[in-house]
């Protein structure tokens, strides 16, 4: 009986590492069971290898014909460097498109409502600044003067007269301020119209 | 073997650049081995030749996809294996590839003529299952390593080893001369 740990098929099929092969070769002369197994396998392989190779009925040969050559896209998809180059080109194109597209979108995206909001914001800011300026220049000095006179006279009748004068001055001042604000607003409306026309021209390009 | 592999690599690289002569050199080098493998696998000379041509044409058209040009042989056999399996399925869709009809076997004897030995071997090979026969053909006749056969057949090396060993065991029982020493 052969030793089961010895793989004689691997030995004969040359699938063993050199050390194991050498060990089995030495074992062959010491074990009758293994020698018998080796002999039977060896005879089997010898018989198999006596099967002759058959000659081909016709030889195969290729001619330089475009019909048999791989198509351009097949070569392209099979080539890693070409695919990498194409990928880089696509990436570069995407970057260029991305860089250009937002500018177009921003130009085209200026609509009337947005512009109106922007103008109103500017109007509000200018109005607030103008009123503050007017208060600092006119109203505050008047109040201070009135308070000073009231303190000096110590008289109710004088105080009432001063208050009436102050009220009259404030009313006239208010008319003047409204006129100024109206001019400012008209100016801003005209600027808004110009901006809208400019934005529309850019968006259409 | 090493020199042949280097040559294959060079020829593949030249063929990739459109060198038909280089590819024809590869064909000359491998066609007989491939034809005999397909002949013993299919059992039909015309089918084997057609499959051989198809395999070489497909390999030529897919040459750019061969990752390691030095391993052209194994890659070619894998293409041929796939072509053969597809052809068998097309021709006999109702019959499993495993179910190959066994033929009457005969044992070899020391005094047998070469023709008789050949007939006995062919008969014994035909008794193996398709998987076992193909694994034995690739191992015994083509000399591929278990790992290479695994790549050709698309299965683990352990499966290849099992198929070869089982096939050899059956062949040993069928082909060993009567009265041969037994362990």
HADDOCK unambig.tbl for C-alpha pairs under 7 A between the chains (distance, minus, plus):
assign (segid A and resid 1 and name CA) (segid B and resid 183 and name CA) 4.26 0.50 0.50
assign (segid A and resid 2 and name CA) (segid B and resid 183 and name CA) 5.57 0.50 0.50
assign (segid A and resid 33 and name CA) (segid B and resid 183 and name CA) 4.40 0.50 0.50
assign (segid A and resid 34 and name CA) (segid B and resid 183 and name CA) 6.76 0.50 0.50
assign (segid A and resid 36 and name CA) (segid B and resid 181 and name CA) 5.39 0.50 0.50
assign (segid A and resid 36 and name CA) (segid B and resid 182 and name CA) 5.51 0.50 0.50
assign (segid A and resid 36 and name CA) (segid B and resid 183 and name CA) 5.37 0.50 0.50
assign (segid A and resid 37 and name CA) (segid B and resid 182 and name CA) 6.48 0.50 0.50
assign (segid A and resid 37 and name CA) (segid B and resid 183 and name CA) 5.76 0.50 0.50
assign (segid A and resid 40 and name CA) (segid B and resid 172 and name CA) 6.80 0.50 0.50
assign (segid A and resid 40 and name CA) (segid B and resid 176 and name CA) 6.24 0.50 0.50
assign (segid A and resid 40 and name CA) (segid B and resid 180 and name CA) 6.94 0.50 0.50
assign (segid A and resid 41 and name CA) (segid B and resid 172 and name CA) 6.28 0.50 0.50
assign (segid A and resid 43 and name CA) (segid B and resid 176 and name CA) 6.66 0.50 0.50
assign (segid A and resid 44 and name CA) (segid B and resid 171 and name CA) 6.86 0.50 0.50
assign (segid A and resid 44 and name CA) (segid B and resid 172 and name CA) 5.42 0.50 0.50
assign (segid A and resid 44 and name CA) (segid B and resid 175 and name CA) 5.99 0.50 0.50
assign (segid A and resid 44 and name CA) (segid B and resid 176 and name CA) 5.94 0.50 0.50
assign (segid A and resid 47 and name CA) (segid B and resid 117 and name CA) 6.73 0.50 0.50
assign (segid A and resid 47 and name CA) (segid B and resid 121 and name CA) 6.88 0.50 0.50
assign (segid A and resid 48 and name CA) (segid B and resid 121 and name CA) 5.95 0.50 0.50
assign (segid A and resid 50 and name CA) (segid B and resid 118 and name CA) 6.74 0.50 0.50
assign (segid A and resid 51 and name CA) (segid B and resid 118 and name CA) 5.06 0.50 0.50
assign (segid A and resid 51 and name CA) (segid B and resid 121 and name CA) 7.00 0.50 0.50
assign (segid A and resid 53 and name CA) (segid B and resid 36 and name CA) 6.47 0.50 0.50
assign (segid A and resid 54 and name CA) (segid B and resid 36 and name CA) 6.26 0.50 0.50
assign (segid A and resid 55 and name CA) (segid B and resid 32 and name CA) 6.91 0.50 0.50
assign (segid A and resid 56 and name CA) (segid B and resid 32 and name CA) 6.48 0.50 0.50
assign (segid A and resid 56 and name CA) (segid B and resid 35 and name CA) 6.95 0.50 0.50
assign (segid A and resid 60 and name CA) (segid B and resid 53 and name CA) 6.82 0.50 0.50
assign (segid A and resid 61 and name CA) (segid B and resid 24 and name CA) 5.84 0.50 0.50
assign (segid A and resid 62 and name CA) (segid B and resid 20 and name CA) 6.73 0.50 0.50
assign (segid A and resid 62 and name CA) (segid B and resid 24 and name CA) 6.17 0.50 0.50
assign (segid A and resid 63 and name CA) (segid B and resid 20 and name CA) 6.66 0.50 0.50
assign (segid A and resid 64 and name CA) (segid B and resid 20 and name CA) 5.97 0.50 0.50
assign (segid A and resid 69 and name CA) (segid B and resid 61 and name CA) 6.03 0.50 0.50
assign (segid A and resid 70 and name CA) (segid B and resid 61 and name CA) 4.66 0.50 0.50
assign (segid A and resid 75 and name CA) (segid B and resid 64 and name CA) 6.55 0.50 0.50
assign (segid A and resid 78 and name CA) (segid B and resid 64 and name CA) 5.51 0.50 0.50
assign (segid A and resid 78 and name CA) (segid B and resid 65 and name CA) 5.27 0.50 0.50
assign (segid A and resid 79 and name CA) (segid B and resid 64 and name CA) 6.32 0.50 0.50
